[in-house]
Every structure is written in structure tokens, then in C-alpha cells.
Amino acid sequence: MPVQKRRKRRSPPAANPAPASGRRRVIFWACGSVLAPLLVGIPAFLQSASGTDQARPPGLFQDQRKILYTGRGTIFAVDRDGVLRRFQHTGYENGEKRWSTPPGVKVGEGWQRYVWLVSGNPGTLYAVDAEGRMFLFDDLSQEMDPDDGKFVKAGLPEFKSFTGAYDVFYGLREDGGICWFRHLGGAEWTSPDCTLVKTGMRGYDRLVATGHGVVFAVTAAGDLRWFRHLNSTLGGSSWEGDHLAPNATGWSGFLDVTSLNGVVYALDQDYALRWYRYDIPQVYKRGGSGWRGGGPQFPATGMTR
């Protein structure tokens, strides 16, 4: 006798069932009402926890393209828009992080026209434009218009690197020759044209004069070598340092380097300004024994932008 399959009786549907989406909305609303006050408090907590970082002046040298040290702790910087700013480092003698506030006072605009900014005597600067004209700025006042410089020279050739100190200038040519110039005042120069004082410097990318004939030369590999021009005021071809070993390494990555009287400021690729000092610049010191400093100068204690 065949067995009849019995149908399974289904339970009747519940009256007015709540949709799943509705239940989710109820749950989300409940969670949101609990979490909202907590989320509101998170930014305030983070700001309080990082209060020290908030007080720091990040990016003081951000977007700067040129820096120039003119002595006594005064640094000028030109950004990509041609804005000239003055920084006063009161701790320049020993590299202390002490700066006048506010840092980076704007003193001029339109300075992007100049290719080179070079130190003269302490408290003066020279600027060279793309046409090879050189101007002297001897009044580094609160406002510095790029048109206020005194025209002192024309026809300066293009250089791979150009540097100077105490009115003596050195230009590195692509062929490795170094040109020497000396400004006597007004429109007077020892020679109107390049005086070739050294050759064989093809492997170098940057010259940094610090005064009294001392010139630091940086190779493409980042080795820094010390040279001393023995006739810096006369323009002779006698130098000290040709056969000496490098006395620093790792100097290839800087955006700009400037120096006077052994104090050196370097702007690295992260726009951090670094202070160095080479004690007794006229004396060669093997390896890194002559150097002090190297750490970033900012943030400085107690400084706000």
C-alpha cells in the first residue's frame, strides 16, 4: 500500500513584520546616539595631546630657493615667488636654537630676478641677475626693494657656482676653472674680466667662500674639501689644499649653502635649516674634527610663527 506524503503545515505569517532595513536603521540610530559625543571629543583630545607640536613653527624655510648669510646671525631667504625674508639667529656663535621673533620677517618682493646672492663685507650683499649685472646692497634695512641696489658691474659670465666674502668673489666654470674678482668700491675692480686663479675643478658642483681666502668645494658625490687661496686679495694662483683629504662627506643633497667667518648654514631637501661651524677656518683639519653642529635649527624653543 503506497505511503502518502504528508505536507508540512506552514505557520501563518506574523502580522505587520518589521522590515530588516528598518531594524538596521534603529540599531544605527542607537549606536550613533551613543558614539556621537565620543567622536566630538576626539579632535579636542588629539589637539591637547599634541599641544607641543602645535606650538612649533613648521616650514619656516618651506619653498625657499636661496639663502644668504651676511654675518652676525642675519640670514636672508628668497622663496619661489621672489619674497625676501630676514631671519635673525641670536644663537649663531654656538648653534643654539635662539631666534628673534617673529622669524622670517618679509622685507621685499621681486627678488626672483636674481640668479645669485653673495655676501660682501658683513652686513652687505651682492645680487647678480640673469644678464650678468651685479648690484650692491649695503643698506639692509627693514624694506629692501630689488631696484635699490647700486650697479657695480656688468658682463659677469655664467657660472656653475658663484660665491664670495669680503668683496672677493669666485666663480666656478663648467670646464673646472675658477675665476677671481675683487671689488674695490664704486665701479672699481682689480680687473674687469675673469682672472683665472685655479683649474682642475671639473668634478665639483659648488663653491662656498667663508672669508680670508678659505673656500669649501663640494663634489658631485658630496665630499667637502677645504681650500685656501693664499693670495685672495691679489688674485694669484697659489692654493693650499690640493692634496688634502676631504674633511666632510654627505654635502651633495643641500638645496643651498652659505657661509661667512666659518659659520655655515645649509638648507636640506626637506627645507630644514642646519647650522655648522668650522673653527679657525684658515687651518685645515683632517676628517670631521674641525666641524660642529649639523642638527636642524627649527623648531626653536619658545618660538611661534
C-alpha positions as CSV (number, residue, x, y, z in Angstrom):
1,M,0.0,0.0,0.0
2,P,1.6,3.2,-1.0
3,V,2.6,5.6,1.7
4,Q,1.1,9.1,1.3
5,K,3.5,12.0,2.0
6,R,2.1,14.4,4.5
7,R,2.5,18.1,3.7
8,K,4.3,20.1,6.3
9,R,2.0,22.8,7.7
10,R,3.4,26.3,7.4
11,S,3.0,28.7,10.2
12,P,0.9,31.7,9.3
13,P,2.9,34.9,8.7
14,A,3.2,37.3,11.6
15,A,1.1,40.3,11.5
16,N,2.9,43.5,10.3
17,P,6.5,42.2,10.3
18,A,9.2,44.9,10.7
19,P,11.5,45.1,7.6
20,A,15.2,44.2,8.1
21,S,16.2,47.6,6.8
22,G,14.1,49.3,9.5
23,R,15.7,47.2,12.2
24,R,19.2,48.3,10.9
25,R,18.1,51.9,11.0
26,V,17.0,51.6,14.6
27,I,20.3,49.9,15.5
28,F,22.4,52.6,13.7
29,W,20.5,55.4,15.3
30,A,21.0,53.9,18.7
31,C,24.8,53.4,18.1
32,G,25.1,56.9,16.7
33,S,23.4,58.5,19.7
34,V,25.9,56.8,21.9
35,L,29.1,57.4,19.8
36,A,28.4,60.9,18.7
37,P,29.5,62.6,21.9
38,L,32.7,60.5,22.0
39,L,33.6,61.3,18.4
40,V,33.1,65.0,19.0
41,G,35.6,64.8,21.8
42,I,38.3,63.1,19.8
43,P,39.7,66.1,17.9
44,A,39.9,68.1,21.2
45,F,41.8,65.2,22.8
46,L,44.2,64.9,19.9
47,Q,44.9,68.7,19.9
48,S,45.6,68.6,23.6
49,A,47.9,65.5,23.3
50,S,49.9,67.2,20.5
51,G,49.9,70.7,22.0
52,T,53.7,70.8,21.9
53,D,53.7,70.1,18.1
54,Q,51.0,72.7,17.5
55,A,53.2,75.4,19.1
56,R,56.1,74.6,16.7
57,P,56.6,76.7,13.6
58,P,56.7,74.1,10.8
59,G,58.0,75.0,7.4
60,L,59.8,78.3,8.2
61,F,62.0,77.7,5.3
62,Q,59.5,75.9,3.1
63,D,59.7,76.8,-0.5
64,Q,62.8,78.9,0.0
65,R,65.1,78.8,-3.0
66,K,68.1,80.8,-1.9
67,I,69.7,81.5,1.5
68,L,72.4,84.0,2.2
69,Y,74.3,84.6,5.5
70,T,75.6,88.2,5.8
71,G,77.2,87.8,9.3
72,R,76.2,88.4,12.9
73,G,73.4,85.9,12.7
74,T,71.5,87.6,9.8
75,I,70.1,85.3,7.1
76,F,68.2,86.3,4.0
77,A,66.0,83.8,2.2
78,V,64.2,84.1,-1.2
79,D,61.2,81.8,-1.9
80,R,59.8,80.7,-5.3
81,D,57.6,83.8,-5.5
82,G,60.5,86.1,-5.0
83,V,59.7,87.2,-1.5
84,L,62.7,88.2,0.5
85,R,62.7,87.4,4.2
86,R,65.1,88.2,7.0
87,F,65.9,85.8,9.9
88,Q,67.9,86.8,12.9
89,H,69.7,83.9,14.6
90,T,70.8,85.2,18.0
91,G,72.5,81.8,18.8
92,Y,74.7,81.8,15.7
93,E,78.0,81.6,17.5
94,N,77.4,78.2,19.1
95,G,74.4,77.0,17.1
96,E,71.9,77.5,19.9
97,K,68.3,77.5,18.8
98,R,67.7,81.1,19.7
99,W,66.0,83.3,17.1
100,S,64.4,86.7,17.1
101,T,60.6,86.7,16.8
102,P,58.7,86.8,14.6
103,P,61.0,84.7,12.4
104,G,61.2,85.3,8.7
105,V,60.2,89.0,8.5
106,K,59.2,89.9,5.0
107,V,61.4,92.7,3.7
108,G,60.9,92.7,-0.1
109,E,59.3,91.3,-3.2
110,G,60.5,90.6,-6.8
111,W,63.8,89.1,-5.8
112,Q,63.4,86.1,-8.1
113,R,65.1,88.2,-10.8
114,Y,68.5,87.5,-9.2
115,V,70.4,84.3,-10.0
116,W,73.0,84.7,-7.3
117,L,73.0,86.3,-3.9
118,V,76.5,86.7,-2.4
119,S,78.0,88.1,0.8
120,G,80.2,91.1,0.7
121,N,81.6,92.6,3.9
122,P,79.5,91.7,6.9
123,G,76.1,93.5,6.7
124,T,76.2,93.8,2.9
125,L,75.1,91.6,0.0
126,Y,75.6,91.5,-3.8
127,A,73.0,90.3,-6.2
128,V,73.6,89.1,-9.8
129,D,70.8,89.0,-12.4
130,A,70.4,86.7,-15.4
131,E,72.2,89.3,-17.7
132,G,75.3,89.2,-15.6
133,R,74.8,92.6,-13.9
134,M,75.9,92.9,-10.3
135,F,74.3,95.1,-7.7
136,L,75.5,96.0,-4.2
137,F,73.0,96.3,-1.3
138,D,74.7,98.0,1.6
139,D,71.6,99.2,3.5
140,L,70.0,96.0,4.7
141,S,67.1,97.9,6.3
142,Q,63.5,96.9,7.1
143,E,62.4,97.2,3.5
144,M,64.6,96.1,0.6
145,D,63.4,96.8,-2.9
146,P,65.3,94.8,-5.6
147,D,65.7,98.1,-7.6
148,D,67.5,99.8,-4.8
149,G,70.9,98.1,-5.4
150,K,73.9,100.1,-6.6
151,F,75.0,98.9,-10.0
152,V,78.7,97.9,-9.7
153,K,79.5,95.5,-12.6
154,A,78.3,94.3,-16.0
155,G,79.2,91.3,-18.1
156,L,79.6,88.7,-15.4
157,P,79.7,85.3,-17.2
158,E,77.6,82.3,-16.4
159,F,79.0,80.1,-13.7
160,K,78.2,76.6,-12.3
161,S,78.6,78.1,-8.9
162,F,79.3,81.7,-7.7
163,T,80.4,82.7,-4.1
164,G,82.1,85.4,-2.2
165,A,83.1,87.0,1.0
166,Y,84.7,90.3,2.0
167,D,84.2,91.7,-1.6
168,V,86.3,88.8,-3.1
169,F,84.4,86.5,-5.4
170,Y,84.9,83.1,-7.0
171,G,83.1,81.7,-10.0
172,L,83.3,78.0,-10.9
173,R,83.2,77.4,-14.7
174,E,81.9,74.3,-16.4
175,D,85.5,73.5,-17.5
176,G,86.7,73.4,-13.9
177,G,88.4,76.8,-13.9
178,I,87.8,79.2,-11.1
179,C,87.5,82.9,-11.9
180,W,88.5,85.5,-9.3
181,F,87.1,89.0,-8.9
182,R,87.7,91.7,-6.3
183,H,85.5,94.8,-5.8
184,L,87.4,97.9,-4.7
185,G,84.4,100.1,-4.3
186,G,82.1,102.1,-6.6
187,A,82.6,100.8,-10.1
188,E,86.3,99.9,-9.5
189,W,87.5,96.3,-9.7
190,T,91.0,94.9,-9.8
191,S,90.2,93.6,-13.2
192,P,87.1,93.9,-15.3
193,D,87.3,90.4,-16.6
194,C,87.8,86.9,-15.1
195,T,91.2,86.3,-13.5
196,L,91.8,82.6,-13.7
197,V,93.3,81.6,-10.4
198,K,92.7,77.8,-10.4
199,T,92.0,74.9,-12.8
200,G,91.2,71.2,-12.4
201,M,87.9,71.6,-10.5
202,R,85.6,70.0,-13.1
203,G,84.4,67.4,-10.6
204,Y,83.0,70.0,-8.2
205,D,79.4,71.3,-8.2
206,R,79.5,74.0,-5.5
207,L,81.9,76.6,-4.0
208,V,81.3,78.2,-0.6
209,A,83.6,81.0,0.4
210,T,83.8,81.8,4.1
211,G,86.3,84.6,4.0
212,H,90.1,85.2,4.2
213,G,90.7,83.0,1.1
214,V,89.1,79.9,2.5
215,V,86.7,78.2,0.1
216,F,84.8,74.9,0.7
217,A,84.3,72.9,-2.5
218,V,81.7,70.2,-2.8
219,T,82.0,67.3,-5.3
220,A,79.1,65.6,-7.0
221,A,79.5,62.7,-4.6
222,G,79.1,65.0,-1.6
223,D,82.7,65.2,-0.4
224,L,83.5,68.6,1.0
225,R,87.1,69.7,0.6
226,W,88.9,72.6,2.2
227,F,90.9,75.0,0.0
228,R,92.7,78.2,0.9
229,H,93.6,80.9,-1.7
230,L,96.9,82.2,-0.5
231,N,96.7,85.5,-2.5
232,S,93.0,86.2,-2.1
233,T,93.4,89.9,-2.1
234,L,95.8,89.9,-5.1
235,G,94.4,87.1,-7.3
236,G,97.4,84.9,-7.5
237,S,97.3,81.2,-8.4
238,S,98.7,79.7,-5.2
239,W,96.4,77.5,-3.2
240,E,96.6,75.2,-0.2
241,G,94.5,72.0,0.0
242,D,95.0,70.4,-3.4
243,H,96.4,67.2,-1.9
244,L,94.5,67.1,1.3
245,A,91.8,64.6,2.1
246,P,88.1,65.6,2.3
247,N,87.1,66.9,5.7
248,A,83.4,66.2,5.4
249,T,81.0,64.0,3.5
250,G,77.3,64.0,2.6
251,W,77.1,67.5,1.3
252,S,75.5,66.8,-2.1
253,G,71.9,66.9,-1.1
254,F,71.6,70.5,0.1
255,L,69.5,73.0,-1.8
256,D,71.7,75.9,-0.9
257,V,74.7,76.5,1.3
258,T,76.0,79.9,2.6
259,S,78.9,80.9,4.9
260,L,80.9,83.7,6.5
261,N,83.7,83.6,9.1
262,G,83.4,79.8,9.5
263,V,79.7,79.8,10.2
264,V,77.8,77.7,7.7
265,Y,74.1,77.4,7.1
266,A,72.7,74.7,4.8
267,L,69.2,74.1,3.5
268,D,68.4,70.4,3.1
269,Q,65.9,68.8,0.7
270,D,63.2,68.8,3.5
271,Y,63.7,72.6,3.8
272,A,65.3,72.2,7.2
273,L,67.9,74.8,8.0
274,R,71.1,73.4,9.5
275,W,73.9,75.2,11.3
276,Y,77.6,74.3,11.2
277,R,80.7,75.9,12.3
278,Y,84.3,75.3,11.1
279,D,86.5,76.6,13.9
280,I,89.6,78.6,12.8
281,P,88.7,78.4,9.0
282,Q,92.3,79.3,7.9
283,V,93.6,76.0,9.4
284,Y,92.9,72.6,7.7
285,K,91.6,69.9,10.0
286,R,91.6,66.3,8.9
287,G,88.3,64.4,8.7
288,G,85.4,66.0,10.6
289,S,87.4,67.2,13.5
290,G,87.0,70.8,12.6
291,W,83.2,70.8,12.5
292,R,80.5,71.5,15.0
293,G,76.7,71.3,14.6
294,G,74.7,69.7,11.8
295,G,71.3,69.4,13.5
296,P,68.2,71.3,12.3
297,Q,67.7,74.7,13.8
298,F,63.9,74.6,13.9
299,P,61.7,74.2,15.8
300,A,63.4,76.6,18.2
301,T,62.4,76.8,21.9
302,G,59.6,79.2,22.6
303,M,59.2,80.4,19.0
304,T,55.9,80.9,17.3
305,R,55.4,81.9,13.8
